[in-house]
């Protein structure tokens, strides 16, 4: 029997360098021309574009690293990176955990009803929902995703092409499983008929999400 996702669905380092006591006078250095400067800038940008972005999620139960799929979900990937770099996710929780199914986080209200204040269009694609898949949560409207995301604990083929897959866990699947095994409030199927449903009894905190390029 297929599982319903419901509600909002499964939905820098700065190192200062101080050099003291150096008073030598250096010869004037030739500055690059405008064209040289532009070429250097373009070369740097090209190098950055050639590197692949990864998200590193530091949680209270361990670290999860996942790669992005910008080829099939460019806007979704761009939105997630933007929010992460703005530190939107820092301090939020995995507010919904269903054992054997998925873990969900990214809600600023920490109850599954919040978002960044806007929504993005769906980018349904051919990527499958399997163990470690990172996908966007949403409400019934396909274009209602914003900031909430979920990570699959097992294959969930009924979600394919219904939710936007935009990443895959490459390190820390044990952390994903650990989060997926925490005790929760349960739901109607487990005898709890009073919200919140499927919320961990002890908060699983997203301490921070960093975007790395390799």
Backbone as JSON Lines, residues from 0, in Angstrom:
{"i":0,"aa":"X","n":[0.84,-1.17,0.0],"ca":[0.0,0.0,0.0],"c":[0.89,1.24,0.0]}
{"i":1,"aa":"X","n":[0.58,2.19,-0.88],"ca":[1.4,3.38,-0.98],"c":[1.2,4.27,0.23]}
{"i":2,"aa":"X","n":[2.24,4.98,0.6],"ca":[2.17,5.83,1.77],"c":[1.92,7.27,1.32]}
{"i":3,"aa":"X","n":[1.0,7.95,1.97],"ca":[0.7,9.34,1.67],"c":[1.66,10.22,2.45]}
{"i":4,"aa":"X","n":[2.04,11.32,1.84],"ca":[2.97,12.19,2.52],"c":[2.25,13.29,3.28]}
{"i":5,"aa":"X","n":[1.13,13.81,2.84],"ca":[0.25,14.67,3.61],"c":[0.8,16.03,4.0]}
{"i":6,"aa":"X","n":[-0.01,16.99,4.36],"ca":[0.33,18.34,4.79],"c":[1.36,18.92,3.84]}
{"i":7,"aa":"X","n":[2.38,19.55,4.4],"ca":[3.46,19.94,3.52],"c":[4.21,18.67,3.37]}
{"i":8,"aa":"X","n":[4.23,18.21,2.12],"ca":[4.65,16.86,1.92],"c":[6.12,16.83,1.98]}
{"i":9,"aa":"X","n":[6.35,15.41,2.32],"ca":[7.74,15.33,2.17],"c":[8.09,15.95,0.9]}
{"i":10,"aa":"X","n":[7.8,17.98,2.29],"ca":[8.17,19.14,2.34],"c":[8.16,19.14,3.48]}
{"i":11,"aa":"X","n":[34.19,28.92,4.79],"ca":[33.64,30.02,5.14],"c":[34.59,30.4,6.09]}
{"i":12,"aa":"X","n":[34.57,29.76,5.49],"ca":[35.7,29.72,6.4],"c":[36.48,30.99,6.14]}
{"i":13,"aa":"X","n":[36.6,31.73,7.15],"ca":[37.32,32.99,7.02],"c":[38.49,32.94,7.97]}
{"i":14,"aa":"X","n":[39.66,32.88,7.4],"ca":[40.87,32.81,8.24],"c":[41.6,34.13,8.13]}
{"i":15,"aa":"X","n":[41.51,35.0,9.15],"ca":[42.19,36.28,9.07],"c":[43.7,36.1,9.05]}
{"i":16,"aa":"X","n":[44.35,36.85,8.18],"ca":[45.8,36.75,8.08],"c":[46.38,38.1,8.48]}
{"i":17,"aa":"X","n":[47.2,38.13,9.52],"ca":[47.77,39.38,10.01],"c":[49.28,39.32,9.86]}
{"i":18,"aa":"X","n":[49.82,40.31,9.16],"ca":[51.26,40.38,8.99],"c":[51.73,41.7,9.59]}
{"i":19,"aa":"X","n":[52.49,41.62,10.65],"ca":[52.91,42.84,11.34],"c":[54.4,43.07,11.18]}
{"i":20,"aa":"X","n":[54.79,44.34,11.25],"ca":[56.21,44.7,11.29],"c":[56.92,44.62,9.96]}
{"i":21,"aa":"X","n":[56.21,44.61,8.87],"ca":[56.84,44.56,7.56],"c":[56.67,45.93,6.93]}
{"i":22,"aa":"X","n":[57.77,46.63,6.8],"ca":[57.69,47.99,6.28],"c":[58.54,48.15,5.03]}
{"i":23,"aa":"X","n":[58.87,47.07,4.38],"ca":[59.69,47.17,3.17],"c":[58.91,47.83,2.05]}
{"i":24,"aa":"X","n":[59.62,48.61,1.25],"ca":[58.98,49.24,0.1],"c":[59.21,48.35,-1.11]}
{"i":25,"aa":"X","n":[58.12,47.9,-1.7],"ca":[58.24,47.04,-2.87],"c":[58.14,47.87,-4.13]}
{"i":26,"aa":"X","n":[58.81,47.41,-5.21],"ca":[58.68,48.12,-6.47],"c":[57.24,48.08,-6.94]}
{"i":27,"aa":"X","n":[56.83,49.1,-7.66],"ca":[55.46,49.15,-8.17],"c":[55.23,47.97,-9.1]}
{"i":28,"aa":"X","n":[54.07,47.35,-8.96],"ca":[53.74,46.21,-9.8],"c":[52.86,46.67,-10.94]}
{"i":29,"aa":"X","n":[53.11,46.09,-12.11],"ca":[52.3,46.44,-13.27],"c":[50.9,45.87,-13.08]}
{"i":30,"aa":"X","n":[49.9,46.71,-13.24],"ca":[48.51,46.26,-13.09],"c":[48.04,45.67,-14.4]}
{"i":31,"aa":"X","n":[47.2,44.65,-14.32],"ca":[46.69,44.05,-15.55],"c":[45.78,45.02,-16.28]}
{"i":32,"aa":"X","n":[45.79,44.93,-17.58],"ca":[44.89,45.76,-18.37],"c":[43.47,45.27,-18.18]}
{"i":33,"aa":"X","n":[42.5,46.03,-18.64],"ca":[41.1,45.66,-18.49],"c":[40.82,44.32,-19.13]}
{"i":34,"aa":"X","n":[41.41,44.11,-20.31],"ca":[41.15,42.85,-21.02],"c":[41.78,41.68,-20.28]}
{"i":35,"aa":"X","n":[42.99,41.89,-19.72],"ca":[43.65,40.83,-18.96],"c":[42.85,40.5,-17.71]}
{"i":36,"aa":"X","n":[42.34,41.56,-17.05],"ca":[41.57,41.37,-15.82],"c":[40.3,40.59,-16.12]}
{"i":37,"aa":"X","n":[39.67,40.94,-17.22],"ca":[38.44,40.24,-17.62],"c":[38.72,38.79,-17.92]}
{"i":38,"aa":"X","n":[39.82,38.54,-18.62],"ca":[40.17,37.16,-18.97],"c":[40.45,36.33,-17.71]}
{"i":39,"aa":"X","n":[41.15,36.95,-16.73],"ca":[41.44,36.25,-15.49],"c":[40.16,35.94,-14.73]}
{"i":40,"aa":"X","n":[39.24,36.92,-14.72],"ca":[37.96,36.73,-14.04],"c":[37.17,35.61,-14.69]}
{"i":41,"aa":"X","n":[37.16,35.6,-16.03],"ca":[36.43,34.55,-16.75],"c":[37.06,33.19,-16.49]}
{"i":42,"aa":"X","n":[38.41,33.16,-16.41],"ca":[39.1,31.9,-16.15],"c":[38.75,31.37,-14.77]}
{"i":43,"aa":"X","n":[38.72,32.27,-13.76],"ca":[38.35,31.87,-12.4],"c":[36.93,31.36,-12.36]}
{"i":44,"aa":"X","n":[36.02,32.07,-13.02],"ca":[34.62,31.66,-13.04],"c":[34.47,30.3,-13.71]}
{"i":45,"aa":"X","n":[35.24,30.09,-14.8],"ca":[35.18,28.8,-15.49],"c":[35.65,27.68,-14.58]}
{"i":46,"aa":"X","n":[36.73,27.94,-13.81],"ca":[37.23,26.93,-12.89],"c":[36.18,26.59,-11.84]}
{"i":47,"aa":"X","n":[35.5,27.62,-11.29],"ca":[34.46,27.38,-10.29],"c":[33.3,26.61,-10.88]}
{"i":48,"aa":"X","n":[32.95,26.94,-12.13],"ca":[31.83,26.26,-12.77],"c":[32.13,24.8,-13.02]}
{"i":49,"aa":"X","n":[33.42,24.48,-13.17],"ca":[33.8,23.09,-13.43],"c":[33.74,22.25,-12.16]}
{"i":50,"aa":"X","n":[33.75,22.89,-11.0],"ca":[33.66,22.15,-9.75],"c":[32.21,21.81,-9.44]}
{"i":51,"aa":"X","n":[32.0,20.67,-8.82],"ca":[30.65,20.22,-8.51],"c":[30.28,20.58,-7.07]}
{"i":52,"aa":"X","n":[29.07,21.11,-6.87],"ca":[28.65,21.48,-5.52],"c":[28.14,20.28,-4.72]}
{"i":53,"aa":"X","n":[28.43,20.29,-3.44],"ca":[27.93,19.29,-2.51],"c":[27.37,20.01,-1.29]}
{"i":54,"aa":"X","n":[26.36,19.43,-0.67],"ca":[25.82,19.97,0.57],"c":[26.28,19.1,1.73]}
{"i":55,"aa":"X","n":[26.79,19.73,2.77],"ca":[27.21,19.03,3.97],"c":[26.28,19.46,5.1]}
{"i":56,"aa":"X","n":[25.44,18.52,5.54],"ca":[24.47,18.81,6.59],"c":[25.03,18.3,7.92]}
{"i":57,"aa":"X","n":[25.31,19.22,8.81],"ca":[25.78,18.83,10.15],"c":[24.57,18.8,11.08]}
{"i":58,"aa":"X","n":[24.25,17.61,11.59],"ca":[23.1,17.45,12.47],"c":[23.56,17.06,13.87]}
{"i":59,"aa":"X","n":[22.62,17.05,14.79],"ca":[22.94,16.66,16.16],"c":[23.21,15.17,16.29]}
{"i":60,"aa":"X","n":[22.97,14.42,15.21],"ca":[23.22,12.97,15.24],"c":[24.3,12.54,14.24]}
{"i":61,"aa":"X","n":[24.97,13.52,13.62],"ca":[26.01,13.17,12.67],"c":[25.93,14.03,11.42]}
{"i":62,"aa":"X","n":[26.8,13.72,10.47],"ca":[26.91,14.52,9.25],"c":[26.44,13.75,8.02]}
{"i":63,"aa":"X","n":[25.76,14.46,7.13],"ca":[25.26,13.89,5.87],"c":[25.79,14.75,4.73]}
{"i":64,"aa":"X","n":[26.36,14.12,3.73],"ca":[26.83,14.84,2.54],"c":[26.08,14.32,1.32]}
{"i":65,"aa":"X","n":[25.55,15.25,0.53],"ca":[24.9,14.79,-0.71],"c":[25.33,15.63,-1.9]}
{"i":66,"aa":"X","n":[25.32,14.99,-3.06],"ca":[25.63,15.68,-4.31],"c":[24.33,16.17,-4.94]}
{"i":67,"aa":"X","n":[24.46,17.18,-5.8],"ca":[23.31,17.75,-6.46],"c":[23.14,17.2,-7.88]}
{"i":68,"aa":"X","n":[21.93,17.36,-8.41],"ca":[21.62,17.0,-9.79],"c":[21.18,18.25,-10.55]}
{"i":69,"aa":"X","n":[22.09,19.18,-10.82],"ca":[21.7,20.4,-11.52],"c":[21.29,20.16,-12.97]}
{"i":70,"aa":"X","n":[21.66,19.0,-13.51],"ca":[21.31,18.71,-14.9],"c":[19.81,18.48,-15.07]}
{"i":71,"aa":"X","n":[19.14,17.98,-14.03],"ca":[17.71,17.69,-14.14],"c":[16.85,18.62,-13.28]}
{"i":72,"aa":"X","n":[17.47,19.32,-12.33],"ca":[16.7,20.22,-11.45],"c":[17.5,21.47,-11.13]}
{"i":73,"aa":"X","n":[17.87,22.25,-12.15],"ca":[18.75,23.41,-11.94],"c":[18.18,24.47,-11.01]}
{"i":74,"aa":"X","n":[16.9,24.78,-11.15],"ca":[16.31,25.83,-10.31],"c":[16.17,25.38,-8.86]}
{"i":75,"aa":"X","n":[15.83,24.1,-8.68],"ca":[15.7,23.55,-7.33],"c":[17.05,23.54,-6.63]}
{"i":76,"aa":"X","n":[18.08,23.11,-7.36],"ca":[19.43,23.09,-6.81],"c":[19.87,24.51,-6.46]}
{"i":77,"aa":"X","n":[19.64,25.44,-7.37],"ca":[20.02,26.83,-7.13],"c":[19.31,27.41,-5.91]}
{"i":78,"aa":"X","n":[18.04,27.06,-5.74],"ca":[17.28,27.56,-4.6],"c":[17.82,26.99,-3.29]}
{"i":79,"aa":"X","n":[18.12,25.7,-3.27],"ca":[18.64,25.07,-2.06],"c":[19.99,25.68,-1.68]}
{"i":80,"aa":"X","n":[20.86,25.84,-2.67],"ca":[22.18,26.42,-2.4],"c":[22.04,27.85,-1.87]}
{"i":81,"aa":"X","n":[21.15,28.61,-2.47],"ca":[20.91,29.99,-2.03],"c":[20.48,30.02,-0.56]}
{"i":82,"aa":"X","n":[19.5,29.18,-0.21],"ca":[19.0,29.15,1.17],"c":[20.1,28.7,2.13]}
{"i":83,"aa":"X","n":[20.87,27.69,1.72],"ca":[21.94,27.19,2.58],"c":[22.99,28.27,2.82]}
{"i":84,"aa":"X","n":[23.37,28.98,1.76],"ca":[24.39,30.01,1.9],"c":[23.88,31.21,2.7]}
{"i":85,"aa":"X","n":[22.57,31.4,2.72],"ca":[21.98,32.46,3.55],"c":[21.76,31.99,4.99]}
{"i":86,"aa":"X","n":[22.15,30.73,5.25],"ca":[22.03,30.11,6.58],"c":[20.56,29.96,7.02]}
{"i":87,"aa":"X","n":[19.69,29.84,6.04],"ca":[18.26,29.65,6.32],"c":[18.02,28.39,7.14]}
{"i":88,"aa":"X","n":[18.75,27.31,6.83],"ca":[18.5,26.02,7.46],"c":[19.14,25.87,8.84]}
{"i":89,"aa":"X","n":[20.11,26.72,9.14],"ca":[20.86,26.55,10.39],"c":[19.94,26.68,11.61]}
{"i":90,"aa":"X","n":[19.93,25.65,12.45],"ca":[19.12,25.67,13.66],"c":[17.74,25.06,13.5]}
{"i":91,"aa":"X","n":[17.37,24.7,12.28],"ca":[16.07,24.04,12.08],"c":[16.19,22.57,12.48]}
{"i":92,"aa":"X","n":[15.12,21.82,12.33],"ca":[15.11,20.41,12.76],"c":[14.56,19.51,11.67]}
{"i":93,"aa":"X","n":[14.78,18.22,11.84],"ca":[14.04,17.23,11.06],"c":[12.74,17.02,11.83]}
{"i":94,"aa":"X","n":[11.69,17.67,11.34],"ca":[10.43,17.7,12.09],"c":[9.54,16.5,11.81]}
{"i":95,"aa":"X","n":[9.89,15.7,10.82],"ca":[9.04,14.57,10.45],"c":[9.9,13.36,10.09]}
{"i":96,"aa":"X","n":[9.66,12.26,10.77],"ca":[10.41,11.03,10.54],"c":[9.43,9.87,10.5]}
{"i":97,"aa":"X","n":[9.45,9.13,9.39],"ca":[8.62,7.93,9.27],"c":[9.56,6.76,9.02]}
{"i":98,"aa":"X","n":[9.64,5.89,9.99],"ca":[10.57,4.77,9.93],"c":[10.37,3.96,8.66]}
{"i":99,"aa":"X","n":[11.47,3.66,7.98],"ca":[11.42,2.87,6.76],"c":[10.94,3.63,5.55]}
{"i":100,"aa":"X","n":[10.72,4.94,5.7],"ca":[10.19,5.73,4.58],"c":[11.06,6.95,4.29]}
{"i":101,"aa":"X","n":[11.06,7.94,5.19],"ca":[11.83,9.15,4.92],"c":[12.01,9.99,6.18]}
{"i":102,"aa":"X","n":[12.97,10.95,6.1],"ca":[13.15,11.97,7.12],"c":[12.98,13.32,6.42]}
{"i":103,"aa":"X","n":[12.32,14.27,7.07],"ca":[11.97,15.54,6.43],"c":[12.35,16.71,7.31]}
{"i":104,"aa":"X","n":[12.94,17.73,6.7],"ca":[13.33,18.93,7.43],"c":[13.22,20.17,6.56]}
{"i":105,"aa":"X","n":[13.67,21.3,7.11],"ca":[13.69,22.54,6.34],"c":[12.52,23.46,6.56]}
{"i":106,"aa":"X","n":[11.73,23.23,7.63],"ca":[10.58,24.08,7.92],"c":[10.96,25.1,9.0]}
{"i":107,"aa":"X","n":[10.88,26.41,8.72],"ca":[11.24,27.4,9.74],"c":[10.3,27.41,10.94]}
{"i":108,"aa":"X","n":[9.08,26.88,10.77],"ca":[8.14,26.8,11.89],"c":[8.32,25.5,12.67]}
{"i":109,"aa":"X","n":[9.14,24.59,12.11],"ca":[9.48,23.32,12.74],"c":[8.27,22.39,12.93]}
{"i":110,"aa":"X","n":[7.23,22.62,12.12],"ca":[6.05,21.76,12.23],"c":[5.52,21.31,10.87]}
{"i":111,"aa":"X","n":[6.23,21.64,9.8],"ca":[5.8,21.21,8.47],"c":[4.91,22.19,7.74]}
{"i":112,"aa":"X","n":[4.61,23.34,8.33],"ca":[3.69,24.28,7.7],"c":[4.38,25.53,7.16]}
{"i":113,"aa":"X","n":[5.69,25.63,7.32],"ca":[6.39,26.85,6.94],"c":[7.26,26.72,5.7]}
{"i":114,"aa":"X","n":[7.76,27.85,5.24],"ca":[8.63,27.89,4.08],"c":[9.4,29.19,4.05]}
{"i":115,"aa":"X","n":[10.06,29.48,2.92],"ca":[10.88,30.69,2.83],"c":[10.1,31.95,2.46]}
{"i":116,"aa":"X","n":[8.79,31.81,2.26],"ca":[7.99,32.96,1.87],"c":[7.69,33.02,0.39]}
{"i":117,"aa":"X","n":[8.11,31.99,-0.32],"ca":[7.83,31.88,-1.75],"c":[7.83,30.41,-2.13]}
{"i":118,"aa":"X","n":[7.39,30.1,-3.33],"ca":[7.42,28.72,-3.81],"c":[8.17,28.67,-5.14]}
{"i":119,"aa":"X","n":[8.59,27.47,-5.52],"ca":[9.3,27.29,-6.79],"c":[8.56,26.26,-7.64]}
{"i":120,"aa":"X","n":[8.77,26.34,-8.93],"ca":[8.12,25.4,-9.84],"c":[8.75,24.02,-9.71]}
{"i":121,"aa":"X","n":[7.93,23.02,-9.89],"ca":[8.41,21.64,-9.84],"c":[9.33,21.35,-11.02]}
{"i":122,"aa":"X","n":[10.29,20.47,-10.79],"ca":[11.17,20.0,-11.86],"c":[11.2,18.47,-11.8]}
{"i":123,"aa":"X","n":[10.04,17.86,-12.0],"ca":[9.95,16.4,-11.96],"c":[10.86,15.84,-13.05]}
{"i":124,"aa":"X","n":[11.55,14.76,-12.73],"ca":[12.54,14.22,-13.66],"c":[12.6,12.7,-13.54]}
{"i":125,"aa":"X","n":[13.54,12.1,-14.26],"ca":[13.63,10.64,-14.31],"c":[14.42,10.02,-13.16]}
{"i":126,"aa":"X","n":[14.97,10.83,-12.28],"ca":[15.69,10.29,-11.13],"c":[14.72,9.55,-10.2]}
{"i":127,"aa":"X","n":[15.17,8.43,-9.68],"ca":[14.31,7.58,-8.85],"c":[14.44,7.93,-7.36]}
{"i":128,"aa":"X","n":[13.38,7.65,-6.63],"ca":[13.41,7.78,-5.17],"c":[13.89,6.45,-4.58]}
{"i":129,"aa":"X","n":[15.15,6.44,-4.19],"ca":[15.77,5.25,-3.61],"c":[16.42,5.65,-2.29]}
{"i":130,"aa":"X","n":[17.03,4.69,-1.62],"ca":[17.72,4.99,-0.36],"c":[18.72,6.13,-0.59]}
{"i":131,"aa":"X","n":[18.6,7.19,0.2],"ca":[19.53,8.31,0.1],"c":[19.13,9.41,-0.86]}
{"i":132,"aa":"X","n":[18.02,9.23,-1.58],"ca":[17.56,10.28,-2.49],"c":[17.15,11.52,-1.69]}
{"i":133,"aa":"X","n":[17.53,12.69,-2.2],"ca":[17.12,13.97,-1.6],"c":[16.11,14.61,-2.55]}
{"i":134,"aa":"X","n":[14.92,14.9,-2.04],"ca":[13.83,15.38,-2.88],"c":[13.1,16.52,-2.16]}
{"i":135,"aa":"X","n":[12.37,17.32,-2.93],"ca":[11.66,18.46,-2.36],"c":[10.29,18.07,-1.83]}
{"i":136,"aa":"X","n":[9.98,18.55,-0.64],"ca":[8.65,18.38,-0.07],"c":[7.71,19.42,-0.68]}
{"i":137,"aa":"X","n":[6.44,19.09,-0.7],"ca":[5.46,20.04,-1.25],"c":[4.08,19.72,-0.7]}
{"i":138,"aa":"X","n":[3.13,20.62,-0.96],"ca":[1.73,20.36,-0.64],"c":[1.09,19.73,-1.88]}
{"i":139,"aa":"X","n":[-0.23,19.78,-1.98],"ca":[-0.89,19.14,-3.11],"c":[-0.55,19.8,-4.44]}
{"i":140,"aa":"X","n":[-0.36,21.1,-4.42],"ca":[0.02,21.82,-5.64],"c":[1.45,21.42,-6.02]}
{"i":141,"aa":"X","n":[1.65,20.92,-7.23],"ca":[3.0,20.49,-7.64],"c":[4.05,21.6,-7.52]}
{"i":142,"aa":"X","n":[3.59,22.86,-7.66],"ca":[4.52,23.98,-7.62],"c":[4.54,24.68,-6.26]}
{"i":143,"aa":"X","n":[4.36,23.92,-5.2],"ca":[4.28,24.52,-3.85],"c":[5.51,24.27,-3.0]}
{"i":144,"aa":"X","n":[6.58,23.7,-3.57],"ca":[7.81,23.48,-2.8],"c":[8.49,24.82,-2.51]}
{"i":145,"aa":"X","n":[9.25,24.84,-1.42],"ca":[9.96,26.07,-1.06],"c":[11.3,25.79,-0.43]}
{"i":146,"aa":"X","n":[11.28,25.31,0.8],"ca":[12.53,25.02,1.51],"c":[12.57,23.62,2.1]}
{"i":147,"aa":"X","n":[11.42,22.99,2.29],"ca":[11.4,21.68,2.93],"c":[11.87,20.59,1.97]}
{"i":148,"aa":"X","n":[12.66,19.68,2.51],"ca":[13.2,18.58,1.71],"c":[13.11,17.3,2.52]}
{"i":149,"aa":"X","n":[13.21,16.18,1.84],"ca":[13.22,14.9,2.55],"c":[14.28,13.99,1.96]}
{"i":150,"aa":"X","n":[14.72,13.05,2.77],"ca":[15.72,12.06,2.36],"c":[15.1,10.68,2.54]}
{"i":151,"aa":"X","n":[15.13,9.88,1.49],"ca":[14.49,8.56,1.53],"c":[15.29,7.57,2.36]}
{"i":152,"aa":"X","n":[14.55,6.77,3.13],"ca":[15.15,5.68,3.91],"c":[15.07,4.35,3.18]}
{"i":153,"aa":"X","n":[14.35,4.34,2.06],"ca":[14.18,3.12,1.27],"c":[13.64,3.53,-0.1]}
{"i":154,"aa":"X","n":[13.55,2.57,-1.01],"ca":[12.96,2.84,-2.32],"c":[11.5,3.27,-2.14]}
{"i":155,"aa":"X","n":[11.1,4.3,-2.88],"ca":[9.72,4.79,-2.83],"c":[9.27,5.14,-4.25]}
{"i":156,"aa":"X","n":[9.08,4.13,-5.08],"ca":[8.78,4.36,-6.51],"c":[7.5,5.14,-6.76]}
{"i":157,"aa":"X","n":[6.54,5.11,-5.81],"ca":[5.29,5.84,-6.02],"c":[5.5,7.36,-5.98]}
{"i":158,"aa":"X","n":[6.69,7.79,-5.53],"ca":[7.0,9.22,-5.5],"c":[7.66,9.69,-6.79]}
{"i":159,"aa":"X","n":[8.11,8.75,-7.62],"ca":[8.82,9.11,-8.85],"c":[7.96,9.99,-9.75]}
{"i":160,"aa":"X","n":[8.58,11.07,-10.24],"ca":[7.93,12.04,-11.13],"c":[6.74,12.74,-10.47]}
{"i":161,"aa":"X","n":[6.64,12.63,-9.15],"ca":[5.62,13.35,-8.39],"c":[6.27,14.39,-7.46]}
{"i":162,"aa":"X","n":[7.55,14.18,-7.2],"ca":[8.33,15.08,-6.35],"c":[9.67,15.32,-7.03]}
{"i":163,"aa":"X","n":[10.24,16.49,-6.81],"ca":[11.47,16.87,-7.5],"c":[12.71,16.31,-6.8]}
{"i":164,"aa":"X","n":[13.31,15.31,-7.43],"ca":[14.58,14.77,-6.94],"c":[15.69,15.73,-7.35]}
{"i":165,"aa":"X","n":[16.53,16.14,-6.39],"ca":[17.61,17.07,-6.75],"c":[18.96,16.7,-6.14]}
{"i":166,"aa":"X","n":[19.04,15.55,-5.46],"ca":[20.31,15.17,-4.88],"c":[20.34,13.72,-4.43]}
{"i":167,"aa":"X","n":[21.54,13.26,-4.06],"ca":[21.73,11.89,-3.59],"c":[22.82,11.87,-2.54]}
{"i":168,"aa":"X","n":[22.55,11.23,-1.42],"ca":[23.53,11.13,-0.34],"c":[24.74,10.32,-0.81]}
{"i":169,"aa":"X","n":[25.93,10.85,-0.58],"ca":[27.16,10.15,-0.94],"c":[27.98,9.77,0.29]}
{"i":170,"aa":"X","n":[27.74,10.45,1.41],"ca":[28.38,10.1,2.68],"c":[27.4,10.34,3.81]}
{"i":171,"aa":"X","n":[27.45,9.47,4.81],"ca":[26.61,9.68,5.98],"c":[25.26,9.0,5.93]}
{"i":172,"aa":"X","n":[25.16,7.95,5.11],"ca":[23.88,7.24,5.05],"c":[23.56,6.61,6.41]}
{"i":173,"aa":"X","n":[24.59,6.29,7.18],"ca":[24.36,5.77,8.54],"c":[23.69,6.83,9.42]}
{"i":174,"aa":"X","n":[24.05,8.09,9.2],"ca":[23.4,9.17,9.95],"c":[21.94,9.29,9.54]}
{"i":175,"aa":"X","n":[21.68,9.16,8.24],"ca":[20.29,9.2,7.75],"c":[19.48,8.1,8.43]}
{"i":176,"aa":"X","n":[20.03,6.9,8.48],"ca":[19.33,5.77,9.11],"c":[19.16,5.98,10.61]}
{"i":177,"aa":"X","n":[20.16,6.59,11.23],"ca":[20.07,6.86,12.67],"c":[18.92,7.82,12.96]}
{"i":178,"aa":"X","n":[18.83,8.87,12.13],"ca":[17.71,9.81,12.29],"c":[16.39,9.1,12.03]}
{"i":179,"aa":"X","n":[16.4,8.21,11.04],"ca":[15.19,7.49,10.68],"c":[14.72,6.49,11.71]}
{"i":180,"aa":"X","n":[15.54,6.23,12.71],"ca":[15.16,5.25,13.73],"c":[14.81,5.88,15.08]}
{"i":181,"aa":"X","n":[14.78,7.22,15.15],"ca":[14.47,7.86,16.44],"c":[13.0,7.67,16.78]}
{"i":182,"aa":"X","n":[12.69,7.77,18.06],"ca":[11.3,7.64,18.5],"c":[10.54,8.91,18.16]}
{"i":183,"aa":"X","n":[9.3,8.73,17.69],"ca":[8.49,9.87,17.28],"c":[7.11,9.84,17.96]}
{"i":184,"aa":"X","n":[6.34,10.87,17.69],"ca":[4.97,10.94,18.22],"c":[4.06,9.94,17.54]}
{"i":185,"aa":"X","n":[4.5,9.4,16.39],"ca":[3.66,8.46,15.67],"c":[2.55,9.16,14.9]}
{"i":186,"aa":"X","n":[1.61,8.37,14.39],"ca":[0.51,8.93,13.59],"c":[-0.74,8.09,13.79]}
{"i":187,"aa":"X","n":[-1.75,8.33,12.94],"ca":[-3.01,7.59,13.07],"c":[-2.81,6.09,12.98]}
{"i":188,"aa":"X","n":[-1.84,5.69,12.16],"ca":[-1.6,4.26,11.97],"c":[-0.94,3.62,13.19]}
{"i":189,"aa":"X","n":[-0.3,4.44,14.01],"ca":[0.37,3.9,15.19],"c":[-0.35,4.27,16.48]}
{"i":190,"aa":"X","n":[-1.55,4.82,16.34],"ca":[-2.37,5.1,17.52],"c":[-2.38,6.53,18.01]}
{"i":191,"aa":"X","n":[-1.68,7.42,17.31],"ca":[-1.7,8.84,17.7],"c":[-2.64,9.61,16.78]}
{"i":192,"aa":"X","n":[-3.68,10.16,17.32],"ca":[-4.65,10.89,16.51],"c":[-4.59,12.4,16.76]}
{"i":193,"aa":"X","n":[-3.58,12.83,17.49],"ca":[-3.44,14.25,17.81],"c":[-2.11,14.78,17.29]}
{"i":194,"aa":"X","n":[-2.14,15.82,16.44],"ca":[-0.89,16.42,15.94],"c":[-0.04,16.92,17.09]}
{"i":195,"aa":"X","n":[1.28,17.04,16.88],"ca":[1.98,16.79,15.62],"c":[2.21,15.3,15.37]}
{"i":196,"aa":"X","n":[2.18,14.93,14.1],"ca":[2.39,13.54,13.72],"c":[3.85,13.32,13.32]}
{"i":197,"aa":"X","n":[4.36,12.16,13.65],"ca":[5.68,11.7,13.18],"c":[6.82,12.65,13.56]}
{"i":198,"aa":"X","n":[6.65,13.41,14.62],"ca":[7.71,14.33,15.05],"c":[8.6,13.64,16.07]}
{"i":199,"aa":"X","n":[9.92,13.71,15.89],"ca":[10.82,13.11,16.88],"c":[10.56,13.64,18.29]}
{"i":200,"aa":"X","n":[10.59,12.75,19.27],"ca":[10.35,13.16,20.65],"c":[11.47,14.08,21.14]}
{"i":201,"aa":"X","n":[12.67,13.84,20.64],"ca":[13.81,14.72,20.93],"c":[14.27,15.34,19.61]}
{"i":202,"aa":"X","n":[14.39,16.65,19.59],"ca":[14.73,17.34,18.34],"c":[16.02,16.81,17.72]}
{"i":203,"aa":"X","n":[15.95,16.56,16.41],"ca":[17.15,16.27,15.63],"c":[17.47,17.57,14.9]}
{"i":204,"aa":"X","n":[18.5,18.25,15.36],"ca":[18.79,19.61,14.9],"c":[19.69,19.62,13.68]}
{"i":205,"aa":"X","n":[19.33,20.47,12.71],"ca":[20.22,20.78,11.6],"c":[21.1,21.93,12.07]}
{"i":206,"aa":"X","n":[22.29,21.62,12.52],"ca":[23.17,22.66,13.06],"c":[23.55,23.66,11.98]}
{"i":207,"aa":"X","n":[23.91,23.15,10.82],"ca":[24.23,24.03,9.69],"c":[24.32,23.2,8.42]}
{"i":208,"aa":"X","n":[24.16,23.88,7.29],"ca":[24.36,23.26,5.99],"c":[25.38,24.1,5.24]}
{"i":209,"aa":"X","n":[26.47,23.49,4.86],"ca":[27.51,24.18,4.1],"c":[27.56,23.65,2.68]}
{"i":210,"aa":"X","n":[27.81,24.54,1.73],"ca":[27.94,24.15,0.34],"c":[29.43,24.12,0.0]}
{"i":211,"aa":"X","n":[29.89,22.96,-0.44],"ca":[31.29,22.78,-0.79],"c":[31.4,22.5,-2.29]}
{"i":212,"aa":"X","n":[32.54,22.86,-2.87],"ca":[32.77,22.63,-4.3],"c":[34.01,21.76,-4.47]}
{"i":213,"aa":"X","n":[33.86,20.71,-5.25],"ca":[34.99,19.79,-5.48],"c":[35.1,19.49,-6.96]}
